[in-house]
Amino acid sequence: MIGNFLRRREYASPDLLESRLYDQESFYSAFIDDLNRAKSEVIIESPFITTKRINQLLPTITKKWRKGIRVVINTKPLDEH
């Protein structure tokens, strides 16, 4: 267990070791920056994401998908939004 942790930590990006606090004004620009840095997979867990917000993220998500990066969005069914 310790060996795996140390091995993973050696490869961790310094950005992943920082913690930041966001509000409704700053979150999505930082989130899009994170999406742009994704190299293999994007998983979004958001039961309350709106159609409007998905439409704002769609250009970035589409670019990732076209580059072969797996994109998964888990949310409520459309009729529950």
C-alpha positions in Angstrom: 0.0 0.0 0.0 2.7 2.5 1.0 4.8 1.5 -2.1 1.9 2.3 -4.4 1.2 5.6 -2.7 4.8 6.7 -3.0 5.1 5.5 -6.6 1.9 7.4 -7.6 3.0 10.5 -5.8 6.3 10.6 -7.8 4.2 11.1 -11.0 1.6 13.4 -9.6 1.4 16.8 -11.1 2.2 19.6 -8.6 -1.2 21.1 -9.5 -2.9 18.1 -8.1 -1.3 18.6 -4.8 -2.8 22.1 -4.3 -6.2 22.9 -2.9 -8.2 25.9 -3.9 -11.6 27.2 -3.0 -13.9 28.4 -5.7 -17.3 30.2 -5.9 -19.9 30.5 -8.7 -17.8 33.3 -10.3 -14.5 31.5 -10.4 -15.3 27.8 -10.6 -16.1 27.3 -14.3 -13.1 29.0 -15.7 -10.9 26.8 -13.5 -12.9 23.8 -14.4 -12.5 24.4 -18.1 -8.7 24.8 -17.5 -8.8 21.4 -15.9 -10.7 19.9 -18.8 -8.2 21.4 -21.3 -5.4 19.6 -19.4 -7.1 16.2 -19.4 -5.0 13.6 -21.3 -6.9 10.3 -21.1 -10.3 10.6 -19.4 -12.8 13.1 -18.0 -15.5 12.1 -15.5 -18.1 14.6 -14.4 -20.3 13.7 -11.5 -23.0 16.4 -11.2 -26.6 15.5 -10.5 -27.7 19.1 -10.7 -25.9 20.3 -13.9 -28.2 22.2 -16.1 -28.6 21.9 -19.9 -27.4 25.5 -20.2 -24.2 24.7 -18.4 -23.6 21.6 -20.4 -24.0 23.7 -23.6 -21.3 26.0 -22.3 -19.0 23.1 -21.6 -19.8 21.3 -24.9 -17.2 22.9 -27.1 -14.4 21.9 -24.7 -15.9 18.4 -24.1 -16.3 17.8 -27.8 -12.6 18.7 -28.5 -11.6 16.2 -25.9 -13.8 13.5 -27.3 -12.5 14.1 -30.9 -9.0 13.7 -29.6 -9.9 10.2 -28.3 -10.2 11.2 -24.7 -13.0 9.3 -22.9 -15.7 11.6 -21.5 -18.3 10.4 -19.0 -21.0 12.7 -17.5 -23.2 11.3 -14.8 -26.2 13.3 -14.0 -30.0 13.0 -13.4 -32.2 12.0 -16.4 -33.3 15.0 -18.5 -36.9 14.9 -17.4 -35.8 15.5 -13.8 -33.9 18.7 -14.5 
